[in-house]
Amino acid sequence: MGKVLKRIILILAVIGALIGGVIWVASARFEASLTINKVVGDALGLANEPRTAVGVACLERKLITGQGNESLGLSPAETYNGNFTRAVRVRVEDDAHATVTVLMKEVKPYNYFDPGVREGDTFIFAGTCSSSGISWSVSGTVSKSHRRKAGKKMTSK
């Protein structure tokens, strides 16, 4: 009877350890997700006004090659700074294409699942103007998880 009880206790201890490991990994991933959400939220929030200005210029057919923040009635790039964002620059490539580049501050990784952000990493929002308005895509040097989250947040409104 003693051997059976010891085996049951051992099995329960192993199961408990496995469950504890799963809970630890899940909580670490959740914490990393929160950090990524904060970084992406800061970048999108500060890029919102410049993206809107580009969209309005697109609809009014007033996109002119070489336009930037000031010529679109926006504040200088460096005034768009937040907890994680250093600057937001607008550049009109031609009458149908513009980019809004968000320059990031360093964000140290929270844990193994959080890629963090290097000083100078970018989100690049590329706008393509058509008769029906403007569509945006996201690229840049920030991690794939940050770009993916930004893309989802842009389309989930």
Buried (B, 14 or more C-beta within 10 A) or exposed (E): EEEEEEEEEEEEEEEEEEEEEEEEEEEBBEBBBEBBEBBBBBBBEBBBBBBBBBBBBBBEEEBEEEBBBEBBEBEEBEEBBBEBBBBBBBBBBEBBBBBBBBBBBEBEEBEEBBBBBBEEBBBBBBBBBEEEEBBBEBBBBBBEBBBEBBBEBBEEE
